[in-house]
Amino acid sequence: MLAFFLRDLQSPGSLLRLSIIAILLCSIVCGIIGSYVVAKRCSYVVGAVSHSLLGGIGLARFCQLQKGWAWFSPMLGAILVALLVAAVISFLTLRKRQREDSVLSAIWAMGMATGLSFIYATPGHPQDLQGYLFGNILLVSRQDLLWMAVLNIIILIFVSLFHKRFLCLCFSEEWLRLRGCHVGLFNFLLYALISLTVVMLSQLVGVLLCLALLILPAASAANFCRSLPPIMFCGILISLGASMSGLLLSYQYDLPAGATIVELIAVTYLLCIAGRFLHGKIRPTIQKGD
């Protein structure tokens, strides 16, 4: 199986090389931003953003094929909608004091409905729809990789500049406010980084499955790590290992790559939970024996 994979990887014009680069780029931000999501307990935000991306993707495809706007790529449409959603969530939940679950539910439903309307109004919608919902990592283009690299750099720059403030936002928002920091601004920045990460992950596993890909690696690492930097590092390794293994299995056995990757990450998460449970049971027994 590995020899077959490596042979195709070395062949001229192989799409596997682009897929592996995409996995590397996504795994880095997945482990980092996913740790913030787990710490802040805002996974529902990820779900709302990921499903709303379908609206931007559908609009972009409609404008490309019906209006002739070749420059308006689905990735660009997804980025614009992701930033818009981050701004709306931050504004309505902080300034207008709206219930966050109500706002996210509305965005979730509206994004999906709008995207489906645009996709079904565009020629060739059945094939496009499946690709957008569940992704196809083997169809990642060089232009997509360029977008992903730019997003990766932007995310890493903001994380390096404002990590301490994001950390306070996740664990002690009131302390950040007492320090005189603009909580609303940093809340928007964190949601914007989460949204851009979701855009990247949607290229791998589609808008329906990127929720699991973003959260489960960090959640798995959180079972054994007590601080955020180790959770980020282990989350990157888990995401990278599961994604590469999923790509290998899907390529060999003709399985959907996105679904296979998410399945492996979910199994890893369950094994980490079981390992933590067993560790909690065995450790007191050992201590009593000593």
VENTA-V528010 format. One record per run of one state. SS is the DSSP state (@ for helix, = for strand, . for the rest). FROM is the first residue (numbers start at 1). TO is the last residue. If there is no record, write none. Layout:
# VENTA-V528010
ss->SS from->FROM to->TO
ss->SS from->FROM to->TO
This chain:
# VENTA-V528010
ss->. from->1 to->1
ss->@ from->2 to->10
ss->. from->11 to->15
ss->@ from->16 to->40
ss->. from->41 to->42
ss->@ from->43 to->67
ss->. from->68 to->73
ss->@ from->74 to->95
ss->. from->96 to->99
ss->@ from->100 to->120
ss->. from->121 to->124
ss->@ from->125 to->134
ss->. from->135 to->136
ss->@ from->137 to->139
ss->. from->140 to->141
ss->@ from->142 to->171
ss->. from->172 to->172
ss->@ from->173 to->178
ss->. from->179 to->182
ss->@ from->183 to->205
ss->. from->206 to->209
ss->@ from->210 to->221
ss->. from->222 to->227
ss->@ from->228 to->253
ss->. from->254 to->256
ss->@ from->257 to->289
ss->. from->290 to->290
